[in-house]
Amino acid sequence: MYHIVGLNEIETATADSFTEALKIFYEGCMEPLDHGRIKPQNAETSCYIEVIGETASARMYYPYIFEFAIKAGLIKNDKLAQPLIEPSTTELIAAFSRAAVLQMIGTLGCH
């Protein structure tokens, strides 16, 4: 299950798949950014998708979601690709793990 959190952690939703979560996230965070309704620095710290597993959970914040979605072919030309194809479990684990490490490094100030 995926938990989608919007700007300032106010708007929330849930989804059963990553692509469904991405659609919700795109409409709630990415489109408002494109239209200047919210500032990027707000999205970087308050908009995220959280995957909730049986034994652990992990968050991926806006910049990492956007980067992964482009690399996975889910966003093309700044729009959601059609049709959206669910990334493999391995790809999602790698993306969420990478995002968690990068977030931790940024928070701790490690170099």
N, CA, C and O atoms as a MOPAC input file, in Angstrom:
PM7 MOZYME 1SCF
protein

 N      0.84000 1    -1.16700 1     0.00000 1
 C      0.00000 1     0.00000 1     0.00000 1
 C      0.88900 1     1.23500 1     0.00000 1
 O      1.97900 1     1.23600 1     0.57200 1
 N      0.40400 1     2.27700 1    -0.64900 1
 C      1.12600 1     3.53600 1    -0.73800 1
 C      0.28900 1     4.64000 1    -0.10300 1
 O     -0.92600 1     4.71000 1    -0.28200 1
 N      0.96400 1     5.48300 1     0.63000 1
 C      0.34700 1     6.63700 1     1.27600 1
 C      0.92300 1     7.86500 1     0.57600 1
 O      2.14200 1     8.02500 1     0.51100 1
 N      0.05800 1     8.72900 1     0.05300 1
 C      0.49000 1     9.91500 1    -0.66300 1
 C      0.19400 1    11.12500 1     0.20900 1
 O     -0.93100 1    11.31600 1     0.67200 1
 N      1.23000 1    11.94400 1     0.42700 1
 C      1.07600 1    13.12500 1     1.27200 1
 C      1.39900 1    14.35200 1     0.43000 1
 O      2.44600 1    14.43300 1    -0.21300 1
 N      0.47700 1    15.29800 1     0.45300 1
 C      0.62500 1    16.51000 1    -0.33900 1
 C      1.27000 1    17.64400 1     0.42700 1
 O      1.86200 1    17.44400 1     1.48800 1
 N      1.14900 1    18.81900 1    -0.11800 1
 C      1.79100 1    20.01500 1     0.40500 1
 C      1.50800 1    20.21000 1     1.88600 1
 O      0.36400 1    20.12300 1     2.33000 1
 N      2.56000 1    20.47400 1     2.63700 1
 C      2.49200 1    20.73000 1     4.07800 1
 C      1.85900 1    19.58000 1     4.85100 1
 O      1.31700 1    19.77100 1     5.94000 1
 N      1.93300 1    18.40000 1     4.28000 1
 C      1.42500 1    17.17700 1     4.90600 1
 C     -0.05300 1    17.27300 1     5.28300 1
 O     -0.49200 1    16.64800 1     6.24800 1
 N     -0.81500 1    18.05400 1     4.52200 1
 C     -2.24000 1    18.23300 1     4.80100 1
 C     -3.08100 1    17.29500 1     3.94700 1
 O     -3.94300 1    16.58800 1     4.46800 1
 N     -2.84000 1    17.28200 1     2.65200 1
 C     -3.62800 1    16.46200 1     1.74300 1
 C     -3.04700 1    15.05800 1     1.70900 1
 O     -1.86900 1    14.88100 1     1.39900 1
 N     -3.85600 1    14.06700 1     2.02300 1
 C     -3.37100 1    12.69200 1     2.01500 1
 C     -4.32900 1    11.78200 1     1.25300 1
 O     -5.52300 1    12.05900 1     1.13700 1
 N     -3.77000 1    10.69200 1     0.74000 1
 C     -4.56400 1     9.69100 1     0.02600 1
 C     -3.81400 1     8.36900 1     0.11300 1
 O     -2.66400 1     8.32600 1     0.55000 1
 N     -4.46600 1     7.30400 1    -0.30100 1
 C     -3.81400 1     5.99500 1    -0.35200 1
 C     -4.02500 1     5.38800 1    -1.73700 1
 O     -4.96300 1     5.73500 1    -2.45500 1
 N     -3.12900 1     4.47900 1    -2.08500 1
 C     -3.21000 1     3.80100 1    -3.37600 1
 C     -2.67400 1     2.38300 1    -3.22200 1
 O     -1.86600 1     2.10500 1    -2.33600 1
 N     -3.12800 1     1.50100 1    -4.08400 1
 C     -2.69700 1     0.10600 1    -4.04200 1
 C     -1.46400 1    -0.16500 1    -4.89600 1
 O     -0.78600 1    -1.17400 1    -4.69800 1
 N     -1.16400 1     0.73000 1    -5.84900 1
 C     -0.00400 1     0.53000 1    -6.71600 1
 C      0.80300 1     1.82600 1    -6.79500 1
 O      0.30100 1     2.90800 1    -6.49000 1
 N      2.05900 1     1.69400 1    -7.21000 1
 C      2.89200 1     2.89100 1    -7.33900 1
 C      2.35700 1     3.80100 1    -8.43400 1
 O      2.34000 1     5.02000 1    -8.26100 1
 N      1.92100 1     3.23900 1    -9.55500 1
 C      1.43400 1     4.09000 1   -10.63600 1
 C      0.17600 1     4.85200 1   -10.22000 1
 O     -0.00500 1     6.00600 1   -10.60800 1
 N     -0.68000 1     4.22400 1    -9.44500 1
 C     -1.86600 1     4.91100 1    -8.92500 1
 C     -1.43700 1     6.03400 1    -7.97000 1
 O     -1.99200 1     7.13200 1    -8.00300 1
 N     -0.45000 1     5.74700 1    -7.12400 1
 C      0.07600 1     6.75800 1    -6.20600 1
 C      0.70900 1     7.90700 1    -6.97900 1
 O      0.54600 1     9.07300 1    -6.61900 1
 N      1.43000 1     7.57300 1    -8.04100 1
 C      2.06900 1     8.60500 1    -8.85400 1
 C      1.03900 1     9.52600 1    -9.49500 1
 O      1.24100 1    10.74000 1    -9.53800 1
 N     -0.06100 1     8.96700 1    -9.99300 1
 C     -1.12800 1     9.79500 1   -10.57800 1
 C     -1.64900 1    10.80100 1    -9.55500 1
 O     -1.78900 1    11.98700 1    -9.85000 1
 N     -1.93000 1    10.31500 1    -8.35900 1
 C     -2.44400 1    11.18600 1    -7.29500 1
 C     -1.39300 1    12.23900 1    -6.93200 1
 O     -1.71400 1    13.41600 1    -6.77000 1
 N     -0.15200 1    11.80800 1    -6.80800 1
 C      0.93900 1    12.71100 1    -6.46600 1
 C      1.13500 1    13.76500 1    -7.55400 1
 O      1.34200 1    14.94200 1    -7.26000 1
 N      1.06900 1    13.33300 1    -8.80100 1
 C      1.24500 1    14.24800 1    -9.93200 1
 C      0.19700 1    15.35900 1    -9.88600 1
 O      0.52000 1    16.53400 1   -10.05700 1
 N     -1.04200 1    14.98300 1    -9.65800 1
 C     -2.12100 1    15.97300 1    -9.60900 1
 C     -2.01400 1    16.87900 1    -8.38200 1
 O     -2.35000 1    18.06100 1    -8.45600 1
 N     -1.55000 1    16.33400 1    -7.25100 1
 C     -1.50100 1    17.10000 1    -6.01400 1
 C     -0.26300 1    17.93700 1    -5.81700 1
 O     -0.31700 1    18.98200 1    -5.16900 1
 N      0.87100 1    17.48800 1    -6.37400 1
 C      2.12900 1    18.21700 1    -6.15200 1
 C      2.80700 1    18.68300 1    -7.43100 1
 O      3.23300 1    19.83500 1    -7.51900 1
 N      2.91000 1    17.81300 1    -8.41400 1
 C      3.67700 1    18.16000 1    -9.60400 1
 C      2.98300 1    19.20500 1   -10.46700 1
 O      3.62800 1    20.15700 1   -10.90600 1
 N      1.69200 1    19.05300 1   -10.71900 1
 C      0.97300 1    20.03700 1   -11.52900 1
 C      0.94600 1    21.40700 1   -10.86000 1
 O      1.19500 1    22.40400 1   -11.53800 1
 N      0.65500 1    21.50800 1    -9.54800 1
 C      0.71500 1    22.82700 1    -8.90900 1
 C      2.10200 1    23.46900 1    -9.01100 1
 O      2.20300 1    24.69000 1    -9.13700 1
 N      3.16200 1    22.67500 1    -8.96100 1
 C      4.51100 1    23.21400 1    -9.13400 1
 C      4.67100 1    23.78400 1   -10.53100 1
 O      5.20200 1    24.88100 1   -10.70400 1
 N      4.21500 1    23.04300 1   -11.52300 1
 C      4.32900 1    23.49300 1   -12.91200 1
 C      3.59000 1    24.80100 1   -13.15300 1
 O      4.01300 1    25.61800 1   -13.97200 1
 N      2.49900 1    24.99700 1   -12.45100 1
 C      1.69100 1    26.19800 1   -12.63900 1
 C      2.02100 1    27.29600 1   -11.63800 1
 O      1.33000 1    28.31300 1   -11.58900 1
 N      3.06700 1    27.10500 1   -10.83800 1
 C      3.52300 1    28.13500 1    -9.91200 1
 C      2.66100 1    28.34200 1    -8.68400 1
 O      2.81300 1    29.34600 1    -7.98800 1
 N      1.75500 1    27.41300 1    -8.40000 1
 C      0.88700 1    27.57000 1    -7.22800 1
 C      1.59200 1    27.21800 1    -5.93200 1
 O      1.19500 1    27.68200 1    -4.86300 1
 N      2.64000 1    26.39800 1    -6.01500 1
 C      3.45600 1    26.10700 1    -4.83600 1
 C      4.92000 1    26.24000 1    -5.22500 1
 O      5.26900 1    26.13200 1    -6.40000 1
 N      5.76600 1    26.47200 1    -4.24300 1
 C      7.18500 1    26.65200 1    -4.48900 1
 C      7.90700 1    25.31100 1    -4.33900 1
 O      7.54100 1    24.50000 1    -3.48900 1
 N      8.93200 1    25.07900 1    -5.16500 1
 C      9.65200 1    23.80600 1    -5.11200 1
 C     10.20200 1    23.45500 1    -3.73300 1
 O     10.15700 1    22.28800 1    -3.34500 1
 N     10.71600 1    24.42100 1    -2.98600 1
 C     11.28400 1    24.08900 1    -1.68000 1
 C     10.22900 1    23.55000 1    -0.73000 1
 O     10.55400 1    22.73300 1     0.13100 1
 N      8.98600 1    23.97300 1    -0.85200 1
 C      7.92000 1    23.40900 1    -0.03100 1
 C      7.66300 1    21.95800 1    -0.40100 1
 O      7.44800 1    21.12300 1     0.47800 1
 N      7.68100 1    21.65400 1    -1.67600 1
 C      7.41000 1    20.29400 1    -2.14700 1
 C      8.52600 1    19.33900 1    -1.75200 1
 O      8.26800 1    18.16800 1    -1.47200 1
 N      9.75400 1    19.82100 1    -1.72600 1
 C     10.89000 1    18.95700 1    -1.41600 1
 C     10.84700 1    18.41100 1    -0.00100 1
 O     11.43600 1    17.36800 1     0.28100 1
 N     10.16100 1    19.09900 1     0.88400 1
 C     10.14500 1    18.67100 1     2.28400 1
 C      8.77700 1    18.23400 1     2.77900 1
 O      8.65900 1    17.73900 1     3.90000 1
 N      7.74800 1    18.40500 1     1.97200 1
 C      6.42500 1    18.04800 1     2.48900 1
 C      5.58800 1    17.17700 1     1.56700 1
 O      4.55100 1    16.67500 1     2.00000 1
 N      5.98100 1    16.97700 1     0.33400 1
 C      5.23000 1    16.12500 1    -0.58200 1
 C      5.99200 1    14.81700 1    -0.77000 1
 O      7.15600 1    14.82000 1    -1.17100 1
 N      5.32900 1    13.70000 1    -0.47700 1
 C      6.01100 1    12.42500 1    -0.61800 1
 C      5.03800 1    11.27600 1    -0.84200 1
 O      3.83400 1    11.39100 1    -0.61400 1
 N      5.60500 1    10.16700 1    -1.29700 1
 C      4.88500 1     8.89300 1    -1.37400 1
 C      5.57700 1     7.97300 1    -0.38100 1
 O      6.80200 1     7.84900 1    -0.38300 1
 N      4.79500 1     7.33800 1     0.45500 1
 C      5.32500 1     6.39900 1     1.42700 1
 C      4.80100 1     5.00800 1     1.09700 1
 O      3.59600 1     4.79800 1     0.96000 1
 N      5.72000 1     4.07100 1     0.97400 1
 C      5.31900 1     2.68800 1     0.76700 1
 C      5.25100 1     2.04500 1     2.14700 1
 O      6.15500 1     2.20100 1     2.96800 1
 N      4.16300 1     1.32300 1     2.38500 1
 C      3.95600 1     0.70100 1     3.69100 1
 C      3.95100 1    -0.80800 1     3.49200 1
 O      3.04100 1    -1.37300 1     2.88500 1
 N      4.99200 1    -1.44400 1     4.01900 1
 C      5.13600 1    -2.89300 1     3.90600 1
 C      4.72500 1    -3.58200 1     5.18900 1
 O      4.28500 1    -2.94000 1     6.14400 1
 N      4.87200 1    -4.87600 1     5.20100 1
 C      4.50100 1    -5.65600 1     6.38200 1
 C      5.44500 1    -5.39300 1     7.55800 1
 O      5.02100 1    -5.39400 1     8.71400 1
 N      6.71700 1    -5.17100 1     7.25900 1
 C      7.69400 1    -5.00000 1     8.34200 1
 C      8.40000 1    -3.65100 1     8.33300 1
 O      9.11400 1    -3.32600 1     9.28100 1
 N      8.21600 1    -2.86300 1     7.28200 1
 C      8.90500 1    -1.57400 1     7.19900 1
 C      8.15000 1    -0.63500 1     6.26900 1
 O      7.28300 1    -1.05200 1     5.50200 1
 N      8.50000 1     0.62800 1     6.35700 1
 C      7.95600 1     1.62300 1     5.43100 1
 C      9.09100 1     2.53900 1     5.00500 1
 O     10.10800 1     2.64200 1     5.69100 1
 N      8.91300 1     3.20500 1     3.86900 1
 C      9.93500 1     4.12500 1     3.37000 1
 C      9.24300 1     5.25000 1     2.61800 1
 O      8.20900 1     5.04700 1     1.98100 1
 N      9.82800 1     6.43300 1     2.70200 1
 C      9.29000 1     7.60400 1     2.00400 1
 C     10.19600 1     8.01400 1     0.85000 1
 O     11.41900 1     7.89400 1     0.91400 1
 N      9.55300 1     8.50100 1    -0.20300 1
 C     10.28100 1     9.09100 1    -1.31300 1
 C      9.68700 1    10.48700 1    -1.51800 1
 O      8.50500 1    10.62800 1    -1.83000 1
 N     10.51700 1    11.51200 1    -1.33900 1
 C     10.06200 1    12.88600 1    -1.45600 1
 C     10.07900 1    13.34800 1    -2.91200 1
 O     10.64200 1    12.68900 1    -3.78600 1
 N      9.45100 1    14.49200 1    -3.14400 1
 C      9.22300 1    15.02900 1    -4.48700 1
 C     10.40100 1    14.90000 1    -5.45200 1
 O     10.22500 1    14.31400 1    -6.52000 1
 N     11.59800 1    15.41700 1    -5.13300 1
 C     12.63100 1    15.37700 1    -6.17400 1
 C     13.01100 1    13.95800 1    -6.59200 1
 O     13.32200 1    13.71200 1    -7.75700 1
 N     12.98500 1    13.03300 1    -5.64500 1
 C     13.35000 1    11.65000 1    -5.95500 1
 C     12.23300 1    10.94400 1    -6.72100 1
 O     12.50500 1    10.10300 1    -7.57700 1
 N     10.98600 1    11.27800 1    -6.42200 1
 C      9.85400 1    10.71600 1    -7.17700 1
 C      9.94100 1    11.16200 1    -8.62600 1
 O      9.80200 1    10.35400 1    -9.54500 1
 N     10.17200 1    12.44500 1    -8.82300 1
 C     10.24700 1    13.01000 1   -10.16000 1
 C     11.40000 1    12.36300 1   -10.93300 1
 O     11.22800 1    11.96500 1   -12.08500 1
 N     12.56300 1    12.25700 1   -10.30800 1
 C     13.73100 1    11.65700 1   -10.94800 1
 C     13.46500 1    10.19000 1   -11.31300 1
 O     13.74000 1     9.76700 1   -12.43600 1
 N     12.93000 1     9.42300 1   -10.36100 1
 C     12.64300 1     8.01400 1   -10.63000 1
 C     11.59700 1     7.86300 1   -11.72700 1
 O     11.75000 1     7.02000 1   -12.61100 1
 N     10.55000 1     8.65700 1   -11.68300 1
 C      9.47500 1     8.55100 1   -12.67200 1
 C      9.99200 1     8.80900 1   -14.08700 1
 O      9.55800 1     8.16000 1   -15.03800 1
 N     10.91300 1     9.75000 1   -14.22200 1
 C     11.49400 1    10.01800 1   -15.54200 1
 C     12.34000 1     8.82600 1   -15.98200 1
 O     12.19800 1     8.34200 1   -17.10500 1
 N     13.22100 1     8.35200 1   -15.09500 1
 C     14.09400 1     7.22000 1   -15.44200 1
 C     13.30500 1     5.95800 1   -15.76500 1
 O     13.70600 1     5.17700 1   -16.62800 1
 N     12.18400 1     5.75600 1   -15.07500 1
 C     11.35700 1     4.56100 1   -15.28800 1
 C     10.39800 1     4.72000 1   -16.46600 1
 O      9.65200 1     3.79400 1   -16.78400 1
 N     10.41100 1     5.88000 1   -17.11200 1
 C      9.53300 1     6.10900 1   -18.26100 1
 C      8.08900 1     6.40700 1   -17.88400 1
 O      7.19200 1     6.30100 1   -18.72000 1
 N      7.86400 1     6.77800 1   -16.63300 1
 C      6.50400 1     7.08500 1   -16.17400 1
 C      6.11800 1     8.53300 1   -16.43800 1
 O      4.93600 1     8.87400 1   -16.47500 1
 N      7.12600 1     9.38200 1   -16.62200 1
 C      6.89900 1    10.78200 1   -17.00000 1
 C      7.72300 1    11.04600 1   -18.25200 1
 O      8.92600 1    10.78700 1   -18.29700 1
 N      7.04400 1    11.56800 1   -19.26200 1
 C      7.70400 1    11.93200 1   -20.51500 1
 C      7.22000 1    13.31500 1   -20.91200 1
 O      6.01900 1    13.58500 1   -20.91500 1
 N      8.15300 1    14.18300 1   -21.24600 1
 C      7.81200 1    15.55700 1   -21.62300 1
 C      6.97500 1    16.24500 1   -20.55000 1
 O      6.00900 1    16.94500 1   -20.85300 1
 N      7.35500 1    16.03600 1   -19.30100 1
 C      6.69600 1    16.64600 1   -18.13700 1
 C      5.24000 1    16.23100 1   -17.95300 1
 O      4.49100 1    16.91500 1   -17.25500 1
 N      4.82900 1    15.13200 1   -18.56100 1
 C      3.46900 1    14.61600 1   -18.39700 1
 C      3.53800 1    13.12800 1   -18.08200 1
 O      4.50600 1    12.45300 1   -18.43000 1
 N      2.50100 1    12.62600 1   -17.42000 1
 C      2.43900 1    11.19000 1   -17.14400 1
 C      2.36200 1    10.42000 1   -18.45300 1
 O      1.58900 1    10.76700 1   -19.34600 1
 N      3.16000 1     9.38400 1   -18.55700 1
 C      3.15700 1     8.54800 1   -19.75600 1
 C      1.84100 1     7.77200 1   -19.82100 1
 O      1.23900 1     7.45400 1   -18.79500 1
 N      1.41800 1     7.48000 1   -21.02200 1
 C      0.21400 1     6.68100 1   -21.22600 1
 C      0.55200 1     5.52800 1   -22.14300 1
 O      1.06300 1     5.76900 1   -23.23600 1
 N      0.30400 1     4.32600 1   -21.77300 1
 C     -0.22900 1     3.89600 1   -20.48200 1
 C      0.88700 1     3.85500 1   -19.43500 1
 O      2.06100 1     3.69800 1   -19.76900 1
 N      0.50400 1     3.99700 1   -18.18100 1
 C      1.45800 1     3.88600 1   -17.07800 1
 C      1.68700 1     2.40800 1   -16.78700 1
 O      0.74400 1     1.65800 1   -16.53600 1
 N      2.93400 1     2.00700 1   -16.82500 1
 C      3.27600 1     0.60600 1   -16.56200 1
 C      3.95700 1     0.52800 1   -15.20300 1
 O      4.95000 1     1.21300 1   -14.95600 1
 N      3.41800 1    -0.31000 1   -14.32800 1
 C      3.93600 1    -0.46200 1   -12.96800 1
 C      5.39000 1    -0.94400 1   -13.00400 1
 O      5.68600 1    -1.96200 1   -13.62900 1
 N      6.30200 1    -0.21900 1   -12.33500 1
 C      7.68700 1    -0.68400 1   -12.25200 1
 C      7.75100 1    -2.00100 1   -11.47400 1
 O      6.85800 1    -2.31900 1   -10.68900 1
 N      8.81200 1    -2.74700 1   -11.70600 1
 C      8.97400 1    -4.02000 1   -10.98700 1
 C      9.22200 1    -3.74900 1    -9.50700 1
 O      9.63100 1    -2.65300 1    -9.12400 1
 N      8.97300 1    -4.74800 1    -8.69600 1
 C      9.22200 1    -4.64000 1    -7.25600 1
 C     10.68200 1    -4.30900 1    -6.99800 1
 O     10.99200 1    -3.51000 1    -6.11500 1
 N     11.57400 1    -4.91500 1    -7.75700 1
 C     13.00800 1    -4.66400 1    -7.59800 1
 C     13.33600 1    -3.20300 1    -7.87000 1
 O     14.09700 1    -2.58900 1    -7.12200 1
 N     12.76800 1    -2.63900 1    -8.93500 1
 C     13.00400 1    -1.22700 1    -9.25600 1
 C     12.47500 1    -0.31600 1    -8.14400 1
 O     13.12100 1     0.66500 1    -7.77600 1
 N     11.30800 1    -0.64800 1    -7.62100 1
 C     10.71800 1     0.17600 1    -6.56000 1
 C     11.52900 1     0.08600 1    -5.26400 1
 O     11.73600 1     1.09400 1    -4.58800 1
 N     11.98000 1    -1.10200 1    -4.92600 1
 C     12.81300 1    -1.25000 1    -3.72100 1
 C     14.09400 1    -0.43500 1    -3.87500 1
 O     14.50800 1     0.25800 1    -2.94500 1
 N     14.71100 1    -0.51500 1    -5.02800 1
 C     15.94600 1     0.23400 1    -5.27100 1
 C     15.69500 1     1.74100 1    -5.19800 1
 O     16.48800 1     2.47300 1    -4.60500 1
 N     14.60100 1     2.20500 1    -5.79400 1
 C     14.30300 1     3.63800 1    -5.80200 1
 C     13.99200 1     4.16200 1    -4.40500 1
 O     14.49100 1     5.21700 1    -4.01500 1
 N     13.17200 1     3.43300 1    -3.64800 1
 C     12.84300 1     3.87400 1    -2.28800 1
 C     14.07300 1     3.79200 1    -1.38000 1
 O     14.26000 1     4.65300 1    -0.52100 1
 N     14.90100 1     2.78000 1    -1.55700 1
 C     16.11900 1     2.65300 1    -0.75500 1
 C     17.07300 1     3.79700 1    -1.04700 1
 O     17.61400 1     4.40700 1    -0.12500 1
 N     17.28200 1     4.09000 1    -2.31800 1
 C     18.16100 1     5.19500 1    -2.71300 1
 C     17.64900 1     6.51100 1    -2.14800 1
 O     18.42200 1     7.30100 1    -1.60600 1
 N     16.35600 1     6.74500 1    -2.27200 1
 C     15.77500 1     7.98600 1    -1.75200 1
 C     15.95900 1     8.09400 1    -0.24600 1
 O     16.24700 1     9.17600 1     0.26600 1
 N     15.79700 1     6.98700 1     0.46900 1
 C     15.95900 1     7.00300 1     1.92800 1
 C     17.39100 1     7.34400 1     2.30400 1
 O     17.62000 1     8.12900 1     3.22400 1
 N     18.35300 1     6.76300 1     1.60400 1
 C     19.75600 1     7.05200 1     1.89700 1
 C     20.07800 1     8.50900 1     1.58800 1
 O     20.72400 1     9.18200 1     2.39200 1
 N     19.63800 1     9.00200 1     0.43900 1
 C     19.91000 1    10.39200 1     0.08300 1
 C     19.24500 1    11.35800 1     1.04800 1
 O     19.82200 1    12.39000 1     1.39000 1
 N     18.04800 1    11.03700 1     1.48600 1
 C     17.36000 1    11.87800 1     2.46000 1
 C     18.12000 1    11.87900 1     3.78900 1
 O     18.26700 1    12.92600 1     4.41900 1
 N     18.59200 1    10.73200 1     4.20400 1
 C     19.33100 1    10.62200 1     5.45700 1
 C     20.63400 1    11.41100 1     5.37200 1
 O     20.99300 1    12.12300 1     6.30900 1
 N     21.33100 1    11.28600 1     4.26400 1
 C     22.58800 1    12.01900 1     4.08700 1
 C     22.34100 1    13.52200 1     4.13100 1
 O     23.09400 1    14.26900 1     4.75700 1
 N     21.27400 1    13.95700 1     3.45600 1
 C     20.93400 1    15.37900 1     3.46100 1
 C     20.57500 1    15.89100 1     4.83200 1
 O     20.94400 1    17.01000 1     5.19000 1
 N     19.86500 1    15.09800 1     5.60700 1
 C     19.45400 1    15.48400 1     6.93900 1
 C     20.63200 1    15.52300 1     7.90400 1
 O     20.72900 1    16.42200 1     8.74000 1
 N     21.51800 1    14.55400 1     7.78600 1
 C     22.66900 1    14.47700 1     8.69700 1
 C     23.81100 1    15.39300 1     8.28900 1
 O     24.72300 1    15.65300 1     9.07400 1
 N     23.75300 1    15.87700 1     7.06000 1
 C     24.83000 1    16.72800 1     6.59200 1
 C     26.09800 1    15.95200 1     6.27700 1
 O     27.19400 1    16.51100 1     6.30500 1
 N     25.95600 1    14.67300 1     5.97800 1
 C     27.11900 1    13.84800 1     5.64200 1
 C     27.60400 1    14.18500 1     4.24300 1
 O     26.83300 1    14.62600 1     3.39000 1
 N     28.88500 1    13.97000 1     4.02300 1
 C     29.44800 1    14.22600 1     2.69400 1
 C     30.07100 1    12.98900 1     2.13500 1
 O     30.59700 1    13.01200 1     1.02200 1

